[in-house]
Every structure is written in structure tokens, then in C-alpha cells.
């Protein structure tokens, strides 16, 4: 396994959480080969190998079986089952002890070309999974910080933010009506090993620029402010909410200490990697709010989670993981 990822998994499972709750449990992860949920799958596999008294059995629901098989080595181990399909059109879903619903298209570059495919997993897919989860021990819905912003249902990004908002509403409704332990994480700009470098989001673009030897290219004026969070710390937050969080409550997963403008991020990374930055050019990004307010993470702090990885450290680890993968 990639050394950086191995170190990240060790740091995740070293956190004081009731990991033994997963012993012998069945766990479904939708979007299991995606950038964020794949780290949860790998954490569960690491727990099976190093921590749990009895292994859990993971079902990774994915769009691309070959990619998931290559990452998780599915056929060679009995604790992970890879299922290819579309969660928005899935019929019968068997019962699971835990369901992590992370299947979603999250790249703004997709919103204009496939808005319907963006919104259906967050709405129809969420409803199908909640209906199948009446007796589960924990349900985690991957939402977005954009769900808390003022809505404009006709904006090109609304297929994502509005469907995330409806997914949250369904989680709360199923909890209130059926006492289903549905919990919600609102995820900020998260970067780290395994992200697609053609994703189209700024942290992926900057990582690709660094790997190419620079310069770091700004494709906007760089004045938009965003919070940037390293993947391993986000993964700890996801498990913290699943195992310790309150149902029908949304937890902001972000690093307020890494809240900065795109321009500042570019400058700090240029200084860290000794690269030049290109001046802003005509924006190639989908129009976005210039400033997302600094996230309030006090609810997650109360559960014992507090991020500390700086952008310099996080991007250094990210870049090193790609270099190691290429060797």
C-alpha cells in the first residue's frame, strides 16, 4: 500500500472512537470507490486487519467495478464485496448494520453536463437507502457545506446543493417518523491522496500543477474564500459523526484554520514547493459564491474532533502520495 495512505490509516484508527462497534457488523458504502468514501472503506479494511476482534463485512456499491477491484483487491479477500450499479435505480436493498451514503457527483465540471445524474443519487437514492435502513445501527449521509447557503433552485449548481438539502430533509424526516439514526456531515473543500487530478476543482488543479513542476495556474481572480481540509482528518470526522453524533443533525466538516482565498492558497503552495504562479486569467470554473462563511465546527469539537493539518503539510503529503504511486 502507498506509504502515505498507510500512515493516514494508522492515524485515523489511533483516534479514540468505539471502533469495536464495527466488529462482526455489515457495512454498506455507496460510492465506495469515490475519493472520500474510499478512505472509509480502506479504514474499515485496516480495522479488520489490525484492530477488530471480529472482522466487519463491507459492501462497496460503485459505478466502476474494475477501478474498485484494483483499489480494494476485492476477489482476494473475503471482507469486502464490490457491487456495480446505480444507487438511484437500485431495487431491493438487503439490511445492513451501518450504511454510509456517499454516492454523488461532486465536481462542478459535471453540473452543467449531467445535472440529472447529479441530483438523483442525493434524492431518489437517499430515499431508497433510508427505506432499507429502518433497523440499522447507523446511517451517514454525505452532504455539503453548500446545503446551508441561500438557495437559488435555478442556478447551475442547484442540482447539487438543492439535492443535498433535500437529502438532509429526508434524513431528518425518517428519524422523526421512524426513529432511524440518520446522521449528516456537511463537507467542505477536502483534498488528499486519491483525488482525480482532472476533477476540475481548485485543489486538484493546484496538485496537478505542482506535480508538473509548476507554475501554479489561477483560473479566476482568486478572491473566493474556501476552507481546505486534509482527507485523513475528514475521514476521522465522518467516523466520529457515525459512531458518536446525534441523529437528524448536520455537522460541518471543515478546517476553519485553513480558511483562505484561492489566491492565498496558490501563494502558500508556491512558496512551499518553490514554484511560480501564473496571473489570473479568464475563469474556467463554474460560477460560485465569492465567499463561503467560515464554518462553525463547534458541534464536532464537542465530539472530540479538531483538525490541525496545515495546507502546507496536507498538500506535501498529497503530492508525495502521487509521486510514490508513479514509482
C-alpha positions as a Markdown table, in Angstrom:
| # | Residue | x | y | z |
|---|---|---|---|---|
| 1 | Unk | 0.0 | 0.0 | 0.0 |
| 2 | Unk | 1.1 | 3.6 | -0.6 |
| 3 | Unk | 3.2 | 4.7 | 2.4 |
| 4 | Unk | 1.3 | 8.0 | 2.8 |
| 5 | Unk | -2.1 | 6.2 | 2.8 |
| 6 | Unk | -0.8 | 3.6 | 5.2 |
| 7 | Unk | 0.3 | 6.4 | 7.6 |
| 8 | Unk | -3.0 | 8.1 | 7.2 |
| 9 | Unk | -4.9 | 4.9 | 8.1 |
| 10 | Unk | -2.8 | 4.4 | 11.2 |
| 11 | Unk | -3.5 | 8.0 | 12.3 |
| 12 | Unk | -7.2 | 7.5 | 11.7 |
| 13 | Unk | -7.6 | 4.3 | 13.8 |
| 14 | Unk | -5.4 | 5.7 | 16.6 |
| 15 | Unk | -8.2 | 8.1 | 17.4 |
| 16 | Unk | -10.2 | 7.2 | 20.5 |
| 17 | Unk | -13.5 | 6.0 | 18.9 |
| 18 | Unk | -15.7 | 3.0 | 19.7 |
| 19 | Unk | -14.2 | 1.1 | 16.7 |
| 20 | Unk | -15.3 | -2.2 | 18.2 |
| 21 | Unk | -18.9 | -1.3 | 17.3 |
| 22 | Unk | -17.9 | -2.5 | 13.8 |
| 23 | Unk | -16.8 | -5.9 | 14.9 |
| 24 | Unk | -18.9 | -8.5 | 13.0 |
| 25 | Unk | -21.0 | -5.8 | 11.5 |
| 26 | Unk | -22.2 | -5.5 | 7.9 |
| 27 | Unk | -21.4 | -2.1 | 6.4 |
| 28 | Unk | -22.7 | -0.6 | 3.1 |
| 29 | Unk | -20.7 | 2.2 | 1.5 |
| 30 | Unk | -22.3 | 3.8 | -1.6 |
| 31 | Unk | -19.9 | 5.5 | -4.0 |
| 32 | Unk | -17.4 | 3.2 | -2.3 |
| 33 | Unk | -14.6 | 3.8 | -4.8 |
| 34 | Unk | -15.0 | 7.6 | -4.8 |
| 35 | Unk | -12.4 | 10.0 | -3.4 |
| 36 | Unk | -13.9 | 10.5 | 0.1 |
| 37 | Unk | -15.7 | 7.2 | 0.8 |
| 38 | Unk | -12.8 | 5.1 | -0.4 |
| 39 | Unk | -10.8 | 6.2 | 2.6 |
| 40 | Unk | -13.6 | 5.0 | 4.8 |
| 41 | Unk | -13.6 | 1.6 | 3.1 |
| 42 | Unk | -9.8 | 1.4 | 3.5 |
| 43 | Unk | -10.1 | 2.4 | 7.1 |
| 44 | Unk | -12.6 | -0.4 | 7.7 |
| 45 | Unk | -10.3 | -2.9 | 6.0 |
| 46 | Unk | -7.4 | -1.7 | 8.1 |
| 47 | Unk | -9.6 | -2.1 | 11.2 |
| 48 | Unk | -10.2 | -5.7 | 10.2 |
| 49 | Unk | -6.5 | -6.4 | 9.8 |
| 50 | Unk | -5.3 | -4.6 | 12.9 |
| 51 | Unk | -8.0 | -3.8 | 15.5 |
| 52 | Unk | -11.3 | -5.6 | 15.5 |
| 53 | Unk | -11.9 | -8.7 | 17.4 |
| 54 | Unk | -14.1 | -10.0 | 14.6 |
| 55 | Unk | -14.0 | -8.5 | 11.0 |
| 56 | Unk | -16.8 | -6.5 | 9.6 |
| 57 | Unk | -18.0 | -7.2 | 6.1 |
| 58 | Unk | -18.1 | -4.2 | 3.7 |
| 59 | Unk | -20.2 | -3.9 | 0.6 |
| 60 | Unk | -18.9 | -1.2 | -1.7 |
| 61 | Unk | -21.5 | 0.0 | -4.1 |
| 62 | Unk | -19.7 | 1.5 | -7.1 |
| 63 | Unk | -20.1 | 2.7 | -10.6 |
| 64 | Unk | -16.9 | 1.2 | -11.9 |
| 65 | Unk | -16.2 | -2.4 | -10.7 |
| 66 | Unk | -12.7 | -2.6 | -12.2 |
| 67 | Unk | -11.4 | 0.6 | -10.5 |
| 68 | Unk | -12.8 | -0.5 | -7.2 |
| 69 | Unk | -11.4 | -4.0 | -7.5 |
| 70 | Unk | -8.0 | -2.6 | -8.3 |
| 71 | Unk | -8.1 | -0.4 | -5.2 |
| 72 | Unk | -9.5 | -2.8 | -2.7 |
| 73 | Unk | -8.3 | -6.1 | -4.1 |
| 74 | Unk | -11.9 | -7.5 | -3.8 |
| 75 | Unk | -11.6 | -11.0 | -5.2 |
| 76 | Unk | -8.5 | -11.8 | -3.0 |
| 77 | Unk | -10.2 | -11.1 | 0.3 |
| 78 | Unk | -13.5 | -12.1 | 1.9 |
| 79 | Unk | -14.3 | -9.0 | 4.0 |
| 80 | Unk | -15.2 | -6.7 | 1.0 |
| 81 | Unk | -17.8 | -7.2 | -1.6 |
| 82 | Unk | -17.9 | -4.9 | -4.7 |
| 83 | Unk | -21.3 | -4.3 | -6.4 |
| 84 | Unk | -21.5 | -2.3 | -9.5 |
| 85 | Unk | -24.7 | -0.3 | -10.1 |
| 86 | Unk | -26.6 | 3.0 | -9.8 |
| 87 | Unk | -28.0 | 3.6 | -6.3 |
| 88 | Unk | -30.7 | 5.8 | -7.8 |
| 89 | Unk | -32.3 | 2.9 | -9.7 |
| 90 | Unk | -31.4 | 0.1 | -7.3 |
| 91 | Unk | -34.4 | -2.1 | -6.4 |
| 92 | Unk | -34.3 | -4.2 | -3.3 |
| 93 | Unk | -31.5 | -3.4 | -0.8 |
| 94 | Unk | -30.8 | -6.0 | 1.9 |
| 95 | Unk | -30.4 | -4.9 | 5.6 |
| 96 | Unk | -27.1 | -3.6 | 6.9 |
| 97 | Unk | -25.9 | -2.7 | 10.3 |
| 98 | Unk | -24.4 | 0.6 | 9.0 |
| 99 | Unk | -25.0 | 2.5 | 5.8 |
| 100 | Unk | -22.7 | 5.3 | 4.6 |
| 101 | Unk | -24.3 | 7.0 | 1.7 |
| 102 | Unk | -21.6 | 8.9 | -0.2 |
| 103 | Unk | -22.6 | 8.2 | -3.9 |
| 104 | Unk | -22.7 | 11.6 | -5.5 |
| 105 | Unk | -21.2 | 13.6 | -8.3 |
| 106 | Unk | -19.4 | 16.4 | -6.6 |
| 107 | Unk | -17.4 | 18.1 | -9.3 |
| 108 | Unk | -18.8 | 21.4 | -10.6 |
| 109 | Unk | -17.5 | 20.5 | -14.0 |
| 110 | Unk | -20.2 | 17.8 | -14.1 |
| 111 | Unk | -23.1 | 20.0 | -13.1 |
| 112 | Unk | -23.6 | 21.6 | -16.5 |
| 113 | Unk | -23.3 | 18.3 | -18.4 |
| 114 | Unk | -25.2 | 15.9 | -16.1 |
| 115 | Unk | -27.4 | 17.8 | -13.7 |
| 116 | Unk | -30.0 | 14.9 | -13.6 |
| 117 | Unk | -27.3 | 12.4 | -12.8 |
| 118 | Unk | -26.0 | 14.7 | -10.1 |
| 119 | Unk | -29.3 | 15.1 | -8.2 |
| 120 | Unk | -30.8 | 11.6 | -8.4 |
| 121 | Unk | -28.4 | 9.8 | -6.0 |
| 122 | Unk | -28.9 | 12.5 | -3.4 |
| 123 | Unk | -32.7 | 12.3 | -3.6 |
| 124 | Unk | -34.1 | 9.1 | -5.1 |
| 125 | Unk | -31.0 | 7.1 | -3.9 |
| 126 | Unk | -31.2 | 8.6 | -0.4 |
| 127 | Unk | -34.9 | 7.6 | -0.1 |
| 128 | Unk | -34.2 | 4.0 | -1.3 |
| 129 | Unk | -31.5 | 3.6 | 1.3 |
| 130 | Unk | -33.4 | 5.2 | 4.1 |
| 131 | Unk | -36.4 | 2.9 | 3.4 |
| 132 | Unk | -34.0 | -0.1 | 3.7 |
| 133 | Unk | -32.4 | 1.2 | 6.9 |
| 134 | Unk | -35.3 | 1.0 | 9.4 |
| 135 | Unk | -33.4 | -1.4 | 11.7 |
| 136 | Unk | -29.8 | -0.2 | 11.1 |
| 137 | Unk | -27.5 | 0.9 | 13.9 |
| 138 | Unk | -26.2 | 3.9 | 12.0 |
| 139 | Unk | -26.8 | 5.8 | 8.8 |
| 140 | Unk | -24.5 | 8.6 | 7.5 |
| 141 | Unk | -25.4 | 11.0 | 4.7 |
| 142 | Unk | -22.7 | 12.8 | 2.9 |
| 143 | Unk | -24.0 | 16.4 | 2.4 |
| 144 | Unk | -22.2 | 19.6 | 1.5 |
| 145 | Unk | -21.5 | 23.0 | 3.1 |
| 146 | Unk | -23.4 | 24.4 | 0.2 |
| 147 | Unk | -26.6 | 23.0 | 1.6 |
| 148 | Unk | -26.5 | 25.7 | 4.2 |
| 149 | Unk | -26.2 | 28.6 | 1.8 |
| 150 | Unk | -29.1 | 30.7 | 0.5 |
| 151 | Unk | -30.8 | 28.6 | -2.2 |
| 152 | Unk | -31.3 | 29.5 | -5.9 |
| 153 | Unk | -33.0 | 26.5 | -7.4 |
| 154 | Unk | -32.3 | 27.7 | -10.9 |
| 155 | Unk | -28.6 | 28.1 | -10.5 |
| 156 | Unk | -26.5 | 25.6 | -12.5 |
| 157 | Unk | -25.1 | 24.3 | -9.2 |
| 158 | Unk | -28.5 | 23.8 | -7.7 |
| 159 | Unk | -28.7 | 20.2 | -9.0 |
| 160 | Unk | -26.0 | 19.5 | -6.3 |
| 161 | Unk | -26.8 | 21.9 | -3.5 |
| 162 | Unk | -30.6 | 21.5 | -3.6 |
| 163 | Unk | -30.5 | 17.7 | -3.8 |
| 164 | Unk | -28.1 | 17.7 | -0.9 |
| 165 | Unk | -30.6 | 19.9 | 1.0 |
| 166 | Unk | -33.4 | 17.5 | 0.2 |
| 167 | Unk | -31.3 | 14.5 | 1.2 |
| 168 | Unk | -30.8 | 16.2 | 4.6 |
| 169 | Unk | -34.5 | 16.8 | 5.0 |
| 170 | Unk | -35.3 | 13.2 | 4.2 |
| 171 | Unk | -32.7 | 12.0 | 6.9 |
| 172 | Unk | -34.4 | 14.2 | 9.5 |
| 173 | Unk | -37.9 | 13.1 | 8.4 |
| 174 | Unk | -37.0 | 9.4 | 8.7 |
| 175 | Unk | -35.5 | 9.9 | 12.1 |
| 176 | Unk | -38.5 | 11.8 | 13.4 |
| 177 | Unk | -41.1 | 9.4 | 12.0 |
| 178 | Unk | -39.3 | 6.1 | 12.2 |
| 179 | Unk | -36.5 | 6.8 | 14.8 |
| 180 | Unk | -33.9 | 5.9 | 12.2 |
| 181 | Unk | -30.4 | 7.0 | 13.4 |
| 182 | Unk | -29.6 | 9.1 | 10.3 |
| 183 | Unk | -26.7 | 11.5 | 10.7 |
| 184 | Unk | -25.4 | 14.2 | 8.4 |
| 185 | Unk | -22.0 | 15.6 | 7.5 |
| 186 | Unk | -21.7 | 18.8 | 5.6 |
| 187 | Unk | -18.3 | 18.5 | 3.8 |
| 188 | Unk | -16.1 | 21.4 | 2.8 |
| 189 | Unk | -13.3 | 21.5 | 0.3 |
| 190 | Unk | -11.4 | 18.3 | 1.0 |
| 191 | Unk | -8.2 | 17.3 | -0.7 |
| 192 | Unk | -5.7 | 14.4 | -0.3 |
| 193 | Unk | -4.4 | 11.2 | -1.8 |
| 194 | Unk | -6.6 | 9.5 | -4.4 |
| 195 | Unk | -8.4 | 12.6 | -5.8 |
| 196 | Unk | -8.8 | 12.7 | -9.5 |
| 197 | Unk | -6.4 | 15.4 | -10.9 |
| 198 | Unk | -8.8 | 16.1 | -13.7 |
| 199 | Unk | -11.6 | 16.8 | -11.2 |
| 200 | Unk | -11.8 | 20.5 | -12.1 |
| 201 | Unk | -11.8 | 21.8 | -8.6 |
| 202 | Unk | -9.0 | 24.1 | -7.5 |
| 203 | Unk | -7.3 | 21.8 | -5.0 |
| 204 | Unk | -7.0 | 19.1 | -7.7 |
| 205 | Unk | -5.8 | 21.6 | -10.3 |
| 206 | Unk | -3.1 | 23.0 | -8.0 |
| 207 | Unk | -1.9 | 19.5 | -7.1 |
| 208 | Unk | -1.6 | 18.7 | -10.8 |
| 209 | Unk | 0.3 | 21.9 | -11.4 |
| 210 | Unk | 2.7 | 21.1 | -8.6 |
| 211 | Unk | 3.3 | 17.5 | -9.9 |
| 212 | Unk | 4.1 | 19.0 | -13.3 |
| 213 | Unk | 6.7 | 21.3 | -11.8 |
| 214 | Unk | 4.6 | 24.5 | -12.0 |
| 215 | Unk | 3.6 | 27.1 | -12.4 |
| 216 | Unk | 0.5 | 27.1 | -10.2 |
| 217 | Unk | -2.2 | 28.5 | -12.5 |
| 218 | Unk | -5.0 | 30.7 | -11.3 |
| 219 | Unk | -8.1 | 30.3 | -13.4 |
| 220 | Unk | -10.1 | 33.0 | -11.7 |
| 221 | Unk | -9.3 | 36.2 | -9.8 |
| 222 | Unk | -8.5 | 34.1 | -6.7 |
| 223 | Unk | -10.6 | 36.2 | -4.4 |
| 224 | Unk | -13.1 | 33.5 | -3.4 |
| 225 | Unk | -12.6 | 32.2 | 0.2 |
| 226 | Unk | -12.8 | 28.5 | 1.0 |
| 227 | Unk | -11.9 | 26.2 | 3.9 |
| 228 | Unk | -9.4 | 23.4 | 3.0 |
| 229 | Unk | -9.3 | 20.1 | 4.9 |
| 230 | Unk | -7.0 | 17.2 | 4.6 |
| 231 | Unk | -8.6 | 13.8 | 3.7 |
| 232 | Unk | -7.5 | 11.8 | 6.7 |
| 233 | Unk | -8.9 | 14.4 | 9.1 |
| 234 | Unk | -12.1 | 14.5 | 7.2 |
| 235 | Unk | -12.3 | 10.7 | 7.5 |
| 236 | Unk | -11.9 | 10.9 | 11.3 |
| 237 | Unk | -14.8 | 13.4 | 11.3 |
| 238 | Unk | -17.0 | 11.0 | 9.3 |
| 239 | Unk | -16.5 | 8.1 | 11.6 |
| 240 | Unk | -16.9 | 10.4 | 14.7 |
| 241 | Unk | -20.3 | 11.5 | 13.5 |
| 242 | Unk | -21.4 | 8.0 | 12.5 |
| 243 | Unk | -20.3 | 6.5 | 15.9 |
| 244 | Unk | -21.0 | 9.4 | 18.3 |
| 245 | Unk | -23.1 | 12.0 | 16.5 |
| 246 | Unk | -26.8 | 12.9 | 17.0 |
| 247 | Unk | -29.4 | 11.8 | 14.5 |
| 248 | Unk | -31.1 | 14.5 | 12.4 |
| 249 | Unk | -28.2 | 16.8 | 13.0 |
| 250 | Unk | -25.8 | 18.3 | 10.4 |
| 251 | Unk | -22.1 | 18.5 | 11.4 |
| 252 | Unk | -19.8 | 20.9 | 9.5 |
| 253 | Unk | -16.6 | 19.0 | 8.4 |
| 254 | Unk | -14.1 | 21.7 | 7.7 |
| 255 | Unk | -10.9 | 23.3 | 9.0 |
| 256 | Unk | -11.5 | 27.0 | 9.9 |
| 257 | Unk | -7.8 | 27.5 | 10.5 |
| 258 | Unk | -7.3 | 26.7 | 6.7 |
| 259 | Unk | -10.0 | 29.2 | 5.6 |
| 260 | Unk | -8.3 | 31.4 | 2.9 |
| 261 | Unk | -8.7 | 32.9 | -0.5 |
| 262 | Unk | -7.8 | 30.9 | -3.6 |
| 263 | Unk | -5.0 | 33.4 | -4.2 |
| 264 | Unk | -3.6 | 32.9 | -0.7 |
| 265 | Unk | -3.7 | 29.1 | -1.2 |
| 266 | Unk | -1.8 | 29.5 | -4.5 |
| 267 | Unk | 0.8 | 31.8 | -2.9 |
| 268 | Unk | 1.4 | 29.5 | 0.1 |
| 269 | Unk | 1.7 | 26.4 | -2.1 |
| 270 | Unk | 4.1 | 28.3 | -4.5 |
| 271 | Unk | 6.3 | 29.2 | -1.5 |
| 272 | Unk | 6.2 | 25.7 | -0.1 |
| 273 | Unk | 7.1 | 24.0 | -3.4 |
| 274 | Unk | 9.3 | 26.9 | -4.7 |
| 275 | Unk | 7.1 | 27.4 | -7.8 |
| 276 | Unk | 5.9 | 30.4 | -9.7 |
| 277 | Unk | 2.2 | 31.4 | -10.0 |
| 278 | Unk | 0.6 | 32.5 | -13.2 |
| 279 | Unk | -1.5 | 35.7 | -13.1 |
| 280 | Unk | -5.3 | 35.3 | -13.1 |
| 281 | Unk | -6.8 | 34.5 | -16.5 |
| 282 | Unk | -10.4 | 34.2 | -17.7 |
| 283 | Unk | -12.2 | 32.0 | -15.2 |
| 284 | Unk | -12.8 | 28.4 | -16.4 |
| 285 | Unk | -14.7 | 27.5 | -13.3 |
| 286 | Unk | -18.5 | 27.3 | -12.9 |
| 287 | Unk | -19.7 | 30.5 | -11.3 |
| 288 | Unk | -19.7 | 30.2 | -7.5 |
| 289 | Unk | -20.3 | 32.4 | -4.5 |
| 290 | Unk | -17.2 | 34.6 | -3.9 |
| 291 | Unk | -17.1 | 33.9 | -0.1 |
| 292 | Unk | -18.4 | 30.9 | 1.9 |
| 293 | Unk | -18.6 | 32.0 | 5.5 |
| 294 | Unk | -16.0 | 30.4 | 7.9 |
| 295 | Unk | -17.6 | 27.1 | 9.0 |
| 296 | Unk | -18.6 | 26.6 | 12.6 |
| 297 | Unk | -17.3 | 23.2 | 13.8 |
| 298 | Unk | -18.2 | 23.6 | 17.4 |
| 299 | Unk | -20.6 | 20.6 | 17.3 |
| 300 | Unk | -17.8 | 18.4 | 16.0 |
| 301 | Unk | -15.4 | 19.9 | 18.5 |
| 302 | Unk | -17.8 | 18.8 | 21.3 |
| 303 | Unk | -17.5 | 15.2 | 20.0 |
| 304 | Unk | -13.7 | 15.4 | 20.3 |
| 305 | Unk | -12.7 | 16.2 | 16.7 |
| 306 | Unk | -10.4 | 19.1 | 15.9 |
| 307 | Unk | -8.4 | 19.4 | 12.7 |
| 308 | Unk | -4.8 | 20.6 | 12.8 |
| 309 | Unk | -3.1 | 19.7 | 9.4 |
| 310 | Unk | -1.9 | 22.9 | 7.6 |
| 311 | Unk | -2.3 | 23.3 | 3.9 |
| 312 | Unk | 1.5 | 23.1 | 3.5 |
| 313 | Unk | 1.6 | 19.8 | 5.4 |
| 314 | Unk | -1.5 | 18.4 | 3.7 |
| 315 | Unk | -0.5 | 19.2 | 0.2 |
| 316 | Unk | 3.0 | 17.9 | 0.8 |
| 317 | Unk | 1.6 | 14.6 | 1.8 |
| 318 | Unk | -0.8 | 14.6 | -1.1 |
| 319 | Unk | 1.9 | 15.3 | -3.7 |
| 320 | Unk | 4.2 | 12.7 | -2.1 |
| 321 | Unk | 1.4 | 10.1 | -2.4 |
| 322 | Unk | 1.1 | 10.7 | -6.1 |
| 323 | Unk | 4.9 | 10.6 | -6.6 |
| 324 | Unk | 5.1 | 7.3 | -4.7 |
| 325 | Unk | 2.2 | 5.8 | -6.8 |
| 326 | Unk | 4.2 | 6.7 | -10.0 |
| 327 | Unk | 7.3 | 4.9 | -8.9 |
